[in-house]
């Protein structure tokens, strides 16, 4: 901007402390963190969100869609849509549940190999993140998330 020009400020409809919005700040943080994980996981062609679902499924061994949705903190419909490509690619297997309305989901051997290959890459992302956000601060963020979820 030329030195002889002054910046003209308009009258704003909203107060100017909007940059303190917790939602915008946390969403920005989430985008930056997700980009680091996605970049590290790129060789596996998995996104962080996909890795998280598969890792949770591995921890549960075999579960229903509702059980997996609960541990992933996702709604059943979104999770069902997200799992469809995994089923097509042979990463997960969906079988009969305890009744006609439920299905049991499990990782296939191919799915287990995929997350085993992805895990060191995920650990690499963890190291990058922990250079900026120490583990105790990540635990504090988790406690905040839990507190807001339970309110």
C-alpha positions in Angstrom: 0.0 0.0 0.0 1.5 3.4 -0.9 2.6 5.5 2.0 0.3 8.3 1.2 -2.8 6.0 1.3 -4.4 5.4 4.7 -6.3 2.2 5.4 -10.0 2.9 5.7 -11.8 0.9 8.3 -15.5 0.3 7.9 -17.9 0.1 10.8 -18.4 -3.5 11.6 -21.7 -5.1 12.4 -20.0 -7.4 14.9 -17.6 -6.8 17.8 -14.0 -7.2 16.7 -13.0 -9.9 19.2 -14.1 -12.7 16.8 -10.6 -14.0 16.5 -11.1 -15.5 20.0 -13.7 -17.9 18.8 -12.9 -21.3 20.3 -14.7 -23.1 17.5 -12.7 -21.4 14.7 -9.4 -21.8 16.6 -10.0 -25.5 17.3 -11.2 -26.3 13.8 -8.1 -24.6 12.4 -5.9 -26.7 14.7 -7.7 -29.8 13.6 -7.2 -29.0 9.9 -3.4 -28.4 10.5 -3.0 -31.6 12.6 -5.0 -33.7 10.1 -2.9 -32.4 7.2 0.3 -33.6 9.0 -1.2 -37.1 9.6 -2.6 -37.3 6.1 0.8 -36.4 4.6 2.6 -39.0 6.7 0.0 -41.7 5.8 0.1 -40.9 2.1 2.1 -44.0 1.1 -0.8 -46.2 2.3 -3.4 -44.0 0.6 -5.3 -43.8 3.9 -6.5 -40.6 5.5 -6.1 -40.1 9.2 -9.9 -40.4 9.7 -9.8 -43.8 7.9 -6.8 -45.0 9.8 -8.5 -44.1 13.1 -11.6 -46.2 12.2 -9.5 -49.2 11.1 -7.3 -48.9 14.2 -10.4 -48.8 16.4 -11.9 -51.8 14.6 -8.6 -53.7 15.1 -8.9 -52.9 18.9 -12.4 -54.3 19.0 -11.6 -57.4 16.9 -15.2 -57.9 15.7 -18.1 -55.6 16.5 -21.4 -54.2 15.3 -21.7 -51.0 13.3 -23.3 -49.3 16.3 -20.4 -50.3 18.6 -17.8 -49.1 16.2 -19.7 -45.8 15.6 -19.7 -45.3 19.4 -15.9 -45.8 19.9 -15.2 -43.6 16.8 -17.6 -40.9 18.0 -19.4 -41.0 14.6 -23.0 -41.4 13.6 -23.9 -44.8 12.2 -25.0 -43.5 8.8 -21.7 -41.6 8.2 -19.7 -44.6 9.4 -21.6 -47.0 7.2 -20.8 -44.8 4.1 -17.2 -44.5 5.2 -16.9 -48.3 5.5 -18.3 -49.1 2.0 -15.0 -48.5 0.1 -13.2 -50.7 2.7 -15.6 -53.5 2.1 -15.2 -53.2 -1.7 -11.4 -53.2 -1.3 -11.4 -56.3 0.9 -10.1 -54.4 3.9 -13.0 -55.3 6.1 -15.6 -58.1 6.1 -19.2 -57.6 7.1 -21.0 -60.6 8.3 -24.3 -61.6 10.0 -24.8 -60.3 13.5 -26.8 -61.6 16.4 -30.1 -60.9 14.6 -31.3 -59.9 11.1 -30.9 -56.2 11.8 -27.3 -56.2 12.9 -24.0 -56.9 11.1 -20.6 -57.8 12.5 -17.6 -56.0 11.1 -14.0 -57.2 11.2 -10.7 -56.5 9.5 -9.6 -59.0 6.9 -6.0 -60.2 6.7 -5.5 -57.6 4.0 -6.9 -54.9 6.3 -4.6 -56.0 9.2 -1.5 -55.8 6.9 -2.6 -52.3 5.8 -2.9 -50.9 9.3 0.4 -52.6 10.3 2.1 -50.9 7.3 0.3 -47.6 8.3 1.2 -47.7 12.0 4.9 -46.6 11.7 3.7 -43.7 9.4 1.1 -42.7 12.0 3.8 -42.8 14.7 5.9 -40.5 12.5 3.0 -38.0 12.4 2.7 -38.4 16.2 6.4 -37.3 16.6 5.9 -34.3 14.4 2.8 -33.2 16.3 4.5 -33.8 19.7 7.3 -31.5 18.7 4.8 -28.7 18.9 2.1 -30.1 21.2 3.5 -32.1 24.1 1.6 -35.3 25.0 0.3 -33.8 28.3 -1.4 -31.0 26.3 -2.9 -33.6 24.0 -4.3 -35.4 27.1 -5.7 -32.0 28.3 -7.4 -31.5 24.9 -8.9 -35.0 25.3 -10.2 -34.1 28.8 -11.8 -30.9 27.4 -13.4 -32.9 24.5 -14.8 -35.4 27.0 -16.1 -32.6 29.3 -17.8 -30.9 26.4 -19.3 -34.2 25.1 -20.7 -35.0 28.6 -22.2 -31.6 29.3 
